[in-house]
Every structure is written in structure tokens, then in C-alpha cells.
Amino acid sequence: MNEVKINVLGMNCNHCKINVENSLKKIQGIDYAVADVVNGEVSIKGAAVDLSAVQLAVEELGYAYRGVID
């Protein structure tokens, strides 16, 4: 299982957290997504994490995708 951590700007409440998590979990290949509103980070795990699909999902929700955190 692959694990990726991304930076997302604009999340500022529990509603934001839930929206991002639920949207990412709908992407094929993603089994786990947990957002950290305080740090603006999302941890994603799955067999095949498609970062372009992740970016599109985040941006469609109105948040700013800032890429992978090393």
C-alpha cells in the first residue's frame, strides 16, 4: 500500500476535513484519507494513488492543492 501526504490550503473547520476525506475516498485506488486542518495536510493510503485525480478532487471542492510533502 502506498502512502502519500499532501498539502492543502483553505481547510479551516471540521466540515472542510470531512469534505476532503470523503471526496478522496471516492477515488479508485484510495482506501484511506485523513485531513489535518491545523497543518493543512492530508494523509492518503491506497494501492494506487493517482495524484492528478487527487488534485482535481481537492480543487473541485474549492481548496488549493499545494503538492506532495516529502
N, C-alpha and C positions, 0 to 999 in steps of 0.2 A: 504494500500500500504506500502510495506517495503522499508526502506531507509538504504543504506549501503555506507560507504565511505572507499575506498581502497587506498593503497599507491602503486604507480607505478614509477619505476626508468627508466630513459632513454628517457623520453619525453622532447624535448627541443625546439620545434617550433610549429607553428600553424598546419602544416601538420601532425605532431605527434598527436596533440589534436584531429583533425578530424578523423584520422585513428582509434584511440582508441574508440572514441564516436560511430562512425558508426559500428565498429565491435561488440561492446557491445549491441547496439540497435538491432542487428540481432538475439540475443539470446532470445529464447522464455521465456516470463515472465518478460522481462525488457522493461519498457516503456520510460525510461529517463536515459541518461548518459551524464554527463558534466565533462570534464577533466580540471584540473588546472595545466598547465605546470610549472608554477613558483614553486608551492608547491609539485608537484608530486603526486597529489591527484585526484581521480575520484569519483564523487558522482553518485550513481546508485539508481534508484527507480523502483519498479515493484511489481507485485502481488506475484511473486516467483523468488527470485534472487538466482540462483544456482552458488555458489562461485567457484565450481570446473570448471564449464563452463566458468566463468569469467576469472579465472586464465589461462586456456588453451588458450582462445582468446587473452589475453594480451601477453602471452609468444609466441604464433604463430606469432605475429607482431614483435617480437624481443625485447620486453621490459621486465623488471624484475618485477614480481608481488611480493609485499612485505607484503601482507595480509591486514586485516581489521584494520582501525583506530578506536579506541574507542572514 
